[in-house]
């Protein structure tokens, strides 16, 4: 099993899907992160209750993240 920081390191400049505690899903290109798993996503789209909207560049706070999935 990969550790979260190793997964993030391998996913830099790649598409990821991130599930948040409130149920939203953020999809975008991972541009950076820190040791607290705060992340910067570019070209981000948010999915919430079946609705999608474009957000652009966002900063996600690590303590709100439930799961991280690399996209192919």
N, C-alpha and C positions, 0 to 999 in steps of 0.2 A: 504494500500500500504506500502510495506517495504521500509525503508530508505536504501540508498546504503551501509552505513557502517554496518547496521544490517545484510543485505544480505551477505556482505563479511564475517562477523563474523560467520555466520551459514555455510558458504561455505569453511571454512578452511579445508585443506586436502581432498577436494572433487573436482571433475571435474567441470570446468566452461568454458563457451564460452564467449569471450569478443570481441565486435565489436569496431574497431578503427575508428577515423575520416577519414582516407584515404581509408576506405572500407575493409581493411583486417580483417579477423577473426582469433583470437588466441584461441586455445583450449588446456587446460592443467590442472594440479592439482594446486590449489591455496595453496601456502605455507605460505604466509604472505602478509601484507599490512600495510599502515600507514594512518594517518588522511587526507592526500592529495590524497588518493586512488592510490598511487603508489603500484604496486603489483609484487610479485614474483611468477612465474608459473614454474612448473617442468614438464618435459615430454611434452613440448609444440609443437603443430603442427600449422603451419600457412596456412590459405587458402586465396589465392589471385587470382582472375579471374579464378576460377575453378581449379587451380593448388594447390597441397598440398606439403608442405615440413616440415621436422622435424627440430626443432631448439634446443631442449633440454631445459635447464634452461634459462629463460629470466626475465628481469625486465621491466615492463611496466610503463610508466609515466602516472599518473592519468589524466592529462589534455588532453590526447589523446583518452580517453575512451568515447564511445558513449553509449554502453549498456553492461550489465553483465547478463548472463543467467546461472543459475545452471543447470548442466547436471544430468540426472538420470542414 
